[in-house]
Amino acid sequence: MNDLATRTVREIALESPLTISVFQNHNLDFCCGGRVPLAEACAKAGIDTDMVLNDLAAVFARELTPEERSAEQKSAQELIEHIVYTHHDFTRSEIARLIPLAEKVAGKHGEHRPELLKIRDITVTLGAELNTHMQKEEMMLFPYIGSLERALKAHRMAPFPTFGSVNNPIRTMMLEHDQANDMLKHIRSLSSNYTPPEGACPSYIGLFAGLENLEKDFHVHIHLENNILFPRAIEMEEQVFRDLD
C-alpha cells in the first residue's frame, strides 16, 4: 500500500474510481491537478499521507457493485452520454438554482459578510462560463469523438474536423476546466471550506451545501473528461487517420 504514495493521484483515481470519494474527503485534486504523486499532494495540502493511505486501503478492500463499473469499460459514446445526462444536466440545474440563492444571501448578509459578495460574483461568472463551455462540448467536441468511434468500428473514414485536430478543442476545454477549478477553489477558501457561521439562516446553509456539492460533482465530471475521454479521443483520432495512410 505504501507504493501508492509514489503514484500520482490521477493514476490511483483511474485504477479505482471508488478512491475519488477519499480524495474528495481530503480535498485532494484528482482531476486538473492530479498529475503529482500522492505524497506530494498530501504535503502541499498539509495532510497526513498515512491517514489517506489508510482510507484508500479501506476502499480497495471493498468489492465493486455492478453499478460501479469503471468508466474505462464504457464506450466513448456511453461515457459521453453519462457525462452529459449525469454531470452536465446536474451542473446546469444547480447553476440555475445557486445563482439566485447566492444573490439572495449576499443581498441579505453581504454588508456584514463581504466575502458573500465575492462568492456571489464568482458564482455568476462560473455559471456563465460553464454553460458556454458545456454547450461547446456538446455541439462540437462530443459529436466528433462519437464519429471517431463509429468510424473505427466500421473501418471507414471519419469526417475531417473544421478545427484541424481533436487536440485543439481538447486543449481549450482543459484550460477552461482549470479556470473553473480555480474559481471553485476560491469559493472554498472564501467560505472557509463551506462552513457557515453559527446561527446562519437556512438559505446561507443551503448555499454553502449546494456549492460544495457542485464542486464535488465537478471534480468527478472533469476526471472523466480529462483523464479518460480526452486521451481516448486523441488515441482514436491518431488510429483513424493512421489507418488511412
Summary of the structure (lengths in Angstrom):
residues: 245
radius of gyration: 19.8
end to end distance: 45.3
largest distance: 67.9
contacts: 733
relative contact order: 0.13
helix: 76%
strand: 1%
